[in-house]
């Protein structure tokens, strides 16, 4: 994502830490606040001004989604509209500082220093409350240090590619190496919960608890990977919100892209292997297979509806009888007779979003499909649902093909299915085809009700891929899955959730589930009544 170059307005010292030294009065001592009671209401504040204000809304959606894992009500509000005393109306508040030097109301800065409610600040603009500005000079704000026992020293751009949390090293993408450097001056008031770590092993605070004030050294919603420092933040939410969650570690395996042309023997082999191990699973079903250009049929188009393929129905029932629950994975998992963007074949192409491929092989997300309306989406999803129910199968929930649809589509699908098993896309503005800016969210635990109104089941580990793509990404093998699962273990209700295609050698599946069970994960059966 593109940002204007950050203006440097403090002097750079060795180590690239932008530190301001100054003289100020002696700090007072305040007793450390007691553990917060379990929150019931949460406020999410976000930047919204200027050209890049749209970024703030995306991050606010993802922040609100994470919080909705907990039994709370969430309110989102622009920081620019903040009114005095608002922090005290909520049990906990979060400010996502997405825009450098964004205008922030004085009332908010004053309330940060006076509220006794938990407040978490992440990303930019902390200097507006942690520093004071007099006659062109910059000073540490003694009131900030007196209350919280910390000093904010500015930007550190030297690079910390890892974050240490609970003894696990998580990743931090160095596309943006900048962190906000917090220094603890009073260990009675403040402590560091997670540390950034550089290549030499030098540490810097990443997540700091200072009384009722929590600080995250960057915006954890940017450049998120499968073993990312975002997981540390997701776990710290339990502490910020005073959750009494008992630690548990669940696993889920999803059998992907099962359509009328999937080999019935491979479907049964998967069911047998998992049933033998006592592992429940879910199956993503595409009810209609089509190859409109005959790419795999000597140039002759072909289409198969599941109702007309008895051997497929038999194998699908076999999977259900051996612990499988069924999801709808689109209607055809492709779009009409359009290359969108690959072959037009079911399972290859996108069904609910326009995607193109340039001559250099790069994928471009072009926006909503032509004719993308609530009626079109609803009719398509209902046709898919009917195709399954007419064959005697009831889908438990939905899984958007390639996890990609417009915001309008997600909302329409949520009116039909309340359980969604894909990572959602969250948009800055899904009504303007020239501004279809979005991010995909990987949540490590269940989101009870996301932006679109669905309960979103986590998928945290991606999929097994023995080949990878040269120059883009390496293969993903069972041991890689274990690495990702180890990272998710830091989250006290974190899931190890992945998907597998049944055309692969079944040993990839059995090795992965065996490794996850050995790690201590418990595979679970998923339905709306148990989550």
C-alpha positions as a printed Julia matrix, in Angstrom:
531×3 Matrix{Float64}:
   0.0     0.0     0.0
   1.2     3.52   -0.74
   1.85    6.21    1.84
   3.35    9.64    1.53
   6.91    9.69    2.79
   6.87   10.28    6.52
   8.23   13.72    7.38
  11.1    13.55    9.85
  10.73   16.33   12.36
  12.96   15.04   15.14
  16.7    14.54   14.91
  18.02   11.07   14.08
  20.5     9.53   16.48
  22.61    6.31   16.21
  20.43    3.24   15.89
  17.91    5.32   13.93
  15.94    5.99   17.1
  14.46    9.46   16.94
  14.89   10.51   20.57
  14.32   13.85   22.21
  16.32   14.67   25.34
  15.03   17.41   27.62
  14.82   18.61   31.16
  11.61   18.2    33.11
  10.34   17.89   36.67
  10.53   14.78   38.8
   7.95   12.13   38.01
   5.28   11.31   40.55
   4.24    7.79   41.48
   0.77    6.38   41.02
  -0.42    2.97   42.2
  -0.75    0.4    39.44
  -4.35    0.03   38.3
  -6.19   -3.16   39.12
  -7.01   -5.73   36.47
  -9.84   -4.4    34.31
 -13.25   -5.98   34.68
 -14.52   -7.85   31.65
 -15.54   -5.24   29.09
 -19.08   -5.03   27.77
 -18.8    -2.02   25.49
 -15.89   -1.09   23.23
 -15.08    2.0    21.19
 -12.88    1.85   18.09
 -11.53    5.21   16.92
  -9.81    5.67   13.57
  -8.26    8.32   11.34
 -10.34    9.36    8.34
  -9.04   12.65    6.95
  -7.24   13.37    3.71
  -6.43   11.26    0.67
  -5.56    8.15    2.66
  -8.35    8.43    5.21
  -9.96    5.42    3.55
  -7.23    3.26    5.1
  -8.44    4.13    8.56
 -11.9     2.72    7.9
 -10.47   -0.61    6.72
  -8.34   -0.96    9.85
 -11.28    0.04   12.03
 -13.35   -2.76   10.53
 -10.61   -5.3    11.24
 -10.14   -3.98   14.77
 -13.88   -4.17   15.42
 -14.0    -7.69   13.98
 -11.3    -8.91   16.37
 -13.08   -7.35   19.32
 -16.29   -9.08   18.27
 -14.69  -12.38   19.21
 -15.61  -11.28   22.72
 -19.07  -10.82   24.18
 -19.11   -7.05   23.71
 -20.89   -4.36   21.77
 -18.65   -2.33   19.45
 -18.95    1.25   18.27
 -16.71    2.64   15.51
 -16.13    6.38   15.23
 -13.74    8.72   13.43
 -11.16   10.32   15.7
 -11.93   13.68   14.09
 -15.48   13.58   15.49
 -14.4    12.76   19.04
 -16.17   14.68   21.82
 -14.92   15.24   25.36
 -15.75   12.5    27.85
 -16.44    9.8    25.25
 -13.73    7.43   26.53
 -15.47    7.23   29.89
 -18.69    6.01   28.27
 -17.07    2.71   27.2
 -15.45   -0.13   29.1
 -12.43   -0.07   26.76
 -11.29    1.95   23.74
  -8.87    1.51   20.83
  -7.32    4.16   18.61
  -5.84    3.01   15.29
  -3.33    5.67   14.26
  -3.3     4.92   10.54
  -2.36    8.37    9.19
   0.85   10.19   10.02
   0.19   13.5    11.8
  -3.57   13.19   11.42
  -5.44   16.01   13.22
  -6.62   14.75   16.63
  -9.05   16.69   18.85
  -7.54   18.14   22.01
 -10.44   16.62   23.91
  -9.24   13.12   23.05
  -5.66   13.86   24.09
  -6.87   15.24   27.42
  -9.17   12.27   28.01
  -6.31    9.81   27.39
  -4.52   11.38   30.35
  -7.53   11.37   32.66
  -9.61    8.28   31.9
  -9.28    5.23   34.12
 -10.76    2.94   31.46
  -8.45    0.76   29.32
  -7.25    2.6    26.21
  -5.04    1.04   23.51
  -3.07    3.22   21.1
  -1.5     1.68   18.02
   0.33    3.2    15.07
   1.04    6.89   14.55
   0.51   10.18   16.41
   1.37    9.27   20.0
   3.66   12.3    20.17
   0.56   14.5    20.27
  -0.08   13.39   23.84
   3.38   12.14   24.91
   5.21   15.35   23.97
   4.65   19.07   24.45
   5.61   21.86   22.1
   6.71   25.25   23.42
   8.27   28.12   21.44
   9.36   25.77   18.69
  10.97   23.31   21.1
   9.78   19.77   21.76
   9.67   18.3    25.27
   8.52   15.11   26.88
   5.12   15.6    28.48
   5.65   15.1    32.26
   1.94   14.4    32.75
   2.16   11.46   30.34
   5.15    9.93   32.09
   3.78   10.62   35.56
   0.57    8.75   34.87
   1.9     5.89   32.76
   5.54    5.43   33.74
   6.81    5.52   30.15
   8.45    7.92   27.73
   7.81    7.97   24.0
  11.07    8.46   22.11
   9.82    8.64   18.52
  10.48    6.52   15.41
  12.97    3.7    15.18
  13.57    2.75   11.54
  16.56    0.45   12.09
  14.48   -2.67   11.44
  13.15   -5.4    13.74
  12.08   -8.39   11.64
  10.75  -10.38   14.6
   8.53   -9.92   17.64
   9.06  -12.08   20.71
   5.89  -13.03   22.58
   5.4   -15.86   25.06
   8.74  -17.29   24.01
   7.75  -17.49   20.34
   9.35  -15.42   17.57
   6.72  -13.96   15.28
   7.39  -12.11   12.04
   7.24   -8.39   11.26
   7.38   -7.58    7.54
  10.13   -5.08    6.83
   8.28   -3.44    3.96
   7.59   -0.97    6.74
  10.36   -1.26    9.37
   9.21    1.7    11.47
   8.23    1.22   15.09
   7.32    3.77   17.75
   9.89    3.43   20.51
   8.49    3.34   24.05
  10.83    3.46   27.03
   9.73    2.25   30.48
  10.87    4.56   33.29
   8.7     3.2    36.12
   8.4    -0.58   36.33
   5.78   -0.25   39.04
   3.46    1.34   36.52
   4.56   -0.15   33.22
   5.78   -3.41   31.71
   6.59   -4.74   28.25
   4.4    -7.63   27.07
   6.07   -8.24   23.68
   9.44   -7.2    22.28
  10.66   -6.38   18.78
  13.93   -8.2    18.0
  16.51   -7.17   15.4
  19.04   -9.32   13.54
  21.58   -8.9    16.36
  19.12   -9.9    19.07
  18.63   -6.34   20.34
  15.15   -5.8    21.73
  12.72   -2.89   21.73
   9.22   -2.74   23.23
   6.44   -3.83   20.88
   3.43   -4.05   23.21
   3.58   -2.09   26.45
   1.09   -2.01   29.31
   1.26    1.21   31.31
  -1.5     1.24   33.92
  -4.74    1.49   31.96
  -2.82    2.54   28.82
  -1.69   -0.01   26.22
   0.68    0.82   23.4
   1.39   -1.14   20.2
   4.54    0.02   18.42
   3.03   -0.11   14.92
  -0.26   -0.7    13.2
  -0.66   -4.5    13.59
  -3.15   -4.68   10.71
  -0.53   -3.83    8.07
   1.51   -6.42    6.13
   0.13   -9.39    8.07
   1.57  -12.87    7.45
   0.74  -16.38    8.68
   3.18  -16.17   11.63
   2.83  -12.46   12.22
   3.19  -10.18   15.28
  -0.53   -9.52   14.71
  -1.08  -12.76   16.64
   0.5   -11.24   19.75
  -1.86   -8.29   19.52
  -4.85  -10.62   19.03
  -3.92  -12.43   22.24
  -3.28   -9.26   24.27
  -6.9    -8.29   23.57
  -7.92  -10.84   26.19
  -6.0    -8.82   28.8
  -7.12   -5.4    27.59
 -10.75   -6.48   27.71
 -10.4    -8.37   30.99
 -11.54  -11.63   29.4
 -11.82  -14.7    31.61
 -11.35  -17.03   28.62
  -9.98  -20.44   29.56
  -7.07  -21.29   27.29
  -7.93  -23.73   24.52
  -6.39  -24.61   21.17
  -8.7   -25.94   18.48
  -8.02  -27.2    14.96
 -10.11  -27.48   11.83
  -9.44  -29.14    8.49
 -11.41  -28.21    5.39
 -11.48  -30.37    2.27
 -11.49  -27.87   -0.59
 -12.92  -27.59   -4.14
 -14.98  -30.77   -4.07
 -17.1   -30.79   -7.24
 -18.93  -33.33   -9.43
 -15.66  -34.18  -11.23
 -13.67  -34.85   -8.04
 -12.45  -38.43   -7.88
 -14.88  -40.36   -5.62
 -12.13  -42.7    -4.44
 -10.01  -39.77   -3.23
 -13.04  -38.35   -1.39
 -13.58  -41.66    0.39
  -9.88  -42.04    1.15
  -9.86  -38.64    2.84
 -12.92  -39.56    4.89
 -11.36  -42.88    5.93
  -8.06  -41.3     6.96
  -9.69  -38.66    9.12
 -12.33  -40.98   10.56
  -9.6   -43.45   11.58
  -7.96  -40.63   13.57
 -11.22  -39.43   15.11
 -11.0   -36.1    13.28
 -14.18  -34.29   12.2
 -13.89  -32.13    9.1
 -15.75  -29.83    6.74
 -16.09  -30.17    2.97
 -16.34  -27.2     0.58
 -18.73  -28.31   -2.17
 -19.11  -26.72   -5.6
 -22.44  -28.13   -6.86
 -21.92  -27.39  -10.57
 -18.71  -28.01  -12.52
 -18.17  -26.31  -15.85
 -15.39  -26.01  -18.42
 -16.92  -23.49  -20.85
 -14.02  -23.52  -23.31
 -13.33  -27.24  -23.16
  -9.82  -26.62  -21.87
  -9.68  -30.12  -20.39
 -12.05  -31.68  -22.93
 -10.42  -31.23  -26.34
 -12.06  -27.86  -26.93
 -15.61  -29.07  -26.21
 -17.41  -27.29  -23.37
 -18.87  -29.46  -20.63
 -20.95  -28.94  -17.49
 -21.95  -31.34  -14.71
 -24.55  -30.76  -12.03
 -24.04  -32.83   -8.89
 -27.56  -34.26   -9.12
 -26.59  -36.04  -12.34
 -23.4   -37.67  -11.0
 -24.49  -40.54   -8.72
 -20.96  -41.67   -7.89
 -20.21  -38.17   -6.61
 -23.35  -38.13   -4.47
 -22.41  -41.53   -3.04
 -18.91  -40.35   -2.15
 -20.25  -37.14   -0.62
 -22.65  -39.09    1.54
 -19.76  -41.32    2.55
 -17.87  -38.26    3.77
 -20.9   -37.09    5.77
 -21.27  -40.55    7.33
 -17.6   -40.42    8.4
 -17.64  -37.1    10.2
 -17.84  -34.52    7.41
 -20.04  -31.44    7.37
 -20.76  -29.64    4.14
 -20.24  -26.07    3.03
 -21.21  -24.32   -0.15
 -18.15  -23.09   -2.03
 -19.93  -20.99   -4.61
 -22.22  -22.21   -7.38
 -19.68  -22.85  -10.15
 -16.52  -21.26   -8.67
 -16.0   -19.36  -11.94
 -17.76  -16.59  -13.86
 -19.86  -17.36  -16.92
 -17.83  -17.69  -20.16
 -15.23  -15.16  -19.1
 -11.6   -15.81  -18.27
 -11.64  -14.54  -14.71
  -8.7   -14.58  -15.02
  -7.33  -18.03  -15.86
  -9.19  -20.78  -17.72
 -12.87  -20.29  -16.93
 -12.85  -23.75  -15.32
 -14.59  -24.45  -12.0
 -12.14  -24.14   -9.14
  -9.66  -22.06  -11.13
 -11.46  -18.78  -11.55
 -13.12  -16.16   -9.37
 -16.92  -16.22   -9.14
 -17.87  -13.01   -7.34
 -15.23  -10.44   -8.33
 -13.63   -9.28  -11.57
  -9.97  -10.27  -11.78
  -7.59   -9.91  -14.73
  -4.09  -11.18  -15.48
  -1.5    -9.1   -17.3
   1.06  -10.44  -19.73
   3.7   -10.57  -16.98
   1.51  -13.01  -15.05
   0.47  -10.58  -12.33
  -3.08  -10.68  -10.99
  -5.13   -7.47  -10.86
  -8.32   -7.03   -8.84
 -10.47   -4.94  -11.15
 -13.62   -4.46   -9.04
 -17.2    -5.69   -8.96
 -18.48   -7.91  -11.74
 -20.79   -6.42  -14.37
 -24.33   -6.61  -13.06
 -23.21   -7.2    -9.48
 -26.4    -6.51   -7.56
 -27.96   -7.87   -4.4
 -30.51   -9.75   -6.48
 -27.85  -11.34   -8.71
 -25.79  -12.53   -5.75
 -28.79  -13.73   -3.77
 -30.18  -15.64   -6.75
 -26.82  -17.28   -7.42
 -26.26  -18.35   -3.82
 -29.81  -19.67   -3.54
 -29.34  -21.69   -6.76
 -26.23  -23.22   -5.23
 -28.08  -23.99   -2.01
 -30.98  -25.54   -3.9
 -28.61  -27.7    -5.95
 -27.41  -29.26   -2.7
 -30.74  -29.55   -0.9
 -32.34  -31.16   -3.96
 -29.79  -33.94   -3.52
 -30.61  -34.38    0.16
 -27.67  -32.42    1.58
 -27.89  -29.42    3.89
 -24.98  -26.97    3.79
 -23.75  -25.85    7.19
 -22.35  -22.58    5.93
 -20.57  -20.74    3.13
 -17.01  -20.41    1.8
 -16.51  -17.68   -0.82
 -14.47  -18.87   -3.83
 -10.9   -17.56   -3.56
 -12.14  -15.62   -0.5
 -13.0   -12.77   -2.87
 -16.25  -10.88   -3.34
 -17.45   -7.31   -3.2
 -18.79   -5.81    0.0
 -22.26   -5.91   -1.52
 -21.83   -9.64   -2.17
 -20.67  -10.37    1.37
 -23.7    -8.59    2.79
 -26.07  -10.46    0.49
 -24.49  -13.83    1.34
 -24.79  -13.0     5.05
 -28.55  -12.75    4.62
 -28.6   -16.43    3.61
 -25.75  -18.02    5.58
 -24.76  -17.01    9.11
 -21.6   -19.12    9.16
 -18.75  -18.19    6.81
 -15.51  -20.18    6.6
 -13.41  -17.81    4.49
 -11.2   -14.88    5.39
 -13.25  -11.78    4.63
 -12.29   -8.8     2.5
 -12.97   -5.39    4.06
 -13.27   -2.36    1.83
 -12.61    1.35    2.05
 -15.51    1.92   -0.35
 -17.18   -0.89   -2.25
 -19.54    1.39   -4.2
 -16.94    3.19   -6.32
 -15.34    0.91   -8.94
 -12.31    3.23   -9.13
 -11.72    2.99   -5.38
 -12.11   -0.72   -4.59
  -9.43   -0.66   -1.93
  -9.52   -3.58    0.5
  -7.61   -5.89    2.83
  -8.15   -9.54    3.68
  -8.32  -10.34    7.39
  -6.9   -13.47    8.99
  -8.5   -13.79   12.4
  -6.95  -16.36   14.77
 -10.27  -17.09   16.46
 -14.01  -16.98   15.78
 -15.48  -13.56   14.98
 -18.97  -13.7    16.43
 -20.37  -11.11   14.01
 -18.21   -9.32   11.48
 -18.8    -6.13    9.48
 -21.18   -7.99    7.18
 -23.13   -9.72    9.94
 -21.78  -13.28    9.72
 -20.04  -15.5    12.24
 -16.64  -16.03   10.66
 -14.8   -19.29   11.33
 -11.01  -18.83   11.33
  -8.67  -20.05    8.62
  -5.2   -19.3     9.93
  -2.74  -21.48    8.03
  -3.61  -21.43    4.35
  -3.34  -24.67    2.4
  -0.95  -27.48    1.62
   0.9   -26.76   -1.62
   3.73  -29.14   -2.56
   4.89  -26.99   -5.49
   4.54  -23.29   -4.75
   5.05  -20.75   -7.52
   8.58  -19.96   -8.67
   9.49  -16.39   -7.87
   6.32  -15.74   -5.87
   6.08  -18.15   -2.96
   7.65  -21.46   -1.91
   5.89  -24.79   -1.34
   3.86  -25.24    1.83
   4.4   -28.67    3.37
   3.23  -30.29    6.63
   6.23  -28.98    8.56
   5.4   -25.46    7.37
   1.87  -25.98    8.64
   3.29  -26.92   12.03
   5.36  -23.73   12.07
   2.21  -21.7    11.49
   0.35  -23.67   14.14
   3.15  -22.99   16.63
   2.74  -19.27   16.01
  -1.02  -19.46   16.55
  -0.41  -21.24   19.86
   0.44  -17.88   21.45
  -3.25  -16.94   21.15
  -5.11  -18.36   24.11
  -8.12  -19.24   21.94
  -6.14  -19.58   18.71
  -7.13  -22.0    15.97
  -4.94  -24.1    13.69
  -7.2   -24.11   10.66
  -6.21  -25.08    7.12
  -7.53  -26.59    3.92
  -6.48  -29.48    1.69
  -7.31  -30.43   -1.89
  -8.19  -34.11   -2.33
  -6.22  -34.47   -5.57
  -2.99  -34.28   -3.53
  -1.21  -37.28   -2.09
  -3.12  -38.1     1.08
   0.12  -38.34    3.06
   0.26  -34.53    3.05
  -3.06  -34.49    4.89
  -2.3   -37.27    7.36
   1.14  -35.86    8.23
  -0.37  -32.44    8.89
  -3.21  -33.56   11.13
  -0.89  -35.91   13.03
   1.58  -33.05   13.66
  -1.19  -30.77   14.89
  -2.55  -33.41   17.25
   0.95  -34.04   18.6
   1.3   -30.29   19.18
  -1.78  -30.43   21.39
  -4.5   -29.07   19.13
  -7.99  -30.57   19.35
  -9.88  -31.01   16.1
 -13.48  -29.9    16.47
 -16.8   -30.29   14.74
 -18.18  -26.91   13.77
 -21.76  -25.72   13.8
 -23.54  -22.55   14.86
 -24.72  -24.03   18.16
 -21.24  -24.85   19.48
 -19.42  -21.57   18.77
